[in-house]
Amino acid sequence: MMQGGVAVQCWQGIPDHFPHIRLDEFVVMPNHVHGILCIVAPVGAKNFSPLRRPRGTSKTIGSVIRGFKIRVTKWIRQNTGIHDVWQRNYYEHIIRNDTELTRIREYITNNPVRWVLDRENPDRVPVRHAAPYSRNIDHS
């Protein structure tokens, strides 16, 4: 299995580990991933979360991303010669309305086409395997 396939498999497994998360658009690029996570269970101060969290899975976006990165890294380190897999952090953005959601979904879907122009692609090589790793969601 290629590393991109592992990333897809681990992404699709997120709800198994974090049942309060629903997956949306996702794509694996040669040097990064894009994805939308939807929180479907109430969390946060307005829902009067207890000060001490009961044992179990943390419900933060950070814990979801950390778990995803750990699972991908573990597989890659066990099955390839690659040791450094991820950058230290990640970018997050709260999507506040349907217009923004549509715009970000389109950005993710179209990202493989724009890769040839990306400054991180010094040889200007097009993405060859993005389509099989794209996860298009039924948005109905």
MOCOR-V578704 format. One record per residue. RES is the residue in one letter. D_CENTER is the distance of its C-alpha to the mean C-alpha in whole Angstrom. Layout:
BEGIN
RES&D_CENTER / RES&D_CENTER
END
This chain:
BEGIN
M&19 / M&17 / Q&14 / G&12 / G&13 / V&12 / A&8 / V&9 / Q&11 / C&9 / W&6 / Q&9 / G&11 / I&9 / P&12 / D&15 / H&14 / F&13 / P&15 / H&15 / I&12 / R&11 / L&9 / D&9 / E&9 / F&6 / V&8 / V&8 / M&11 / P&14 / N&13 / H&9 / V&6 / H&5 / G&4 / I&7 / L&7 / C&11 / I&13 / V&16 / A&19 / P&21 / V&20 / G&22 / A&25 / K&26 / N&26 / F&28 / S&26 / P&28 / L&28 / R&28 / R&25 / P&26 / R&25 / G&22 / T&18 / S&17 / K&16 / T&14 / I&10 / G&11 / S&12 / V&9 / I&7 / R&10 / G&11 / F&8 / K&9 / I&12 / R&12 / V&11 / T&14 / K&16 / W&16 / I&16 / R&19 / Q&21 / N&21 / T&21 / G&23 / I&20 / H&20 / D&18 / V&14 / W&12 / Q&13 / R&15 / N&13 / Y&10 / Y&10 / E&10 / H&12 / I&14 / I&15 / R&18 / N&20 / D&20 / T&20 / E&18 / L&15 / T&17 / R&17 / I&13 / R&13 / E&15 / Y&14 / I&11 / T&13 / N&16 / N&14 / P&15 / V&19 / R&19 / W&18 / V&21 / L&22 / D&19 / R&21 / E&19 / N&20 / P&24 / D&25 / R&24 / V&23 / P&21 / V&18 / R&20 / H&17 / A&14 / A&16 / P&16 / Y&12 / S&11 / R&11 / N&13 / I&14 / D&17 / H&17 / S&21
END
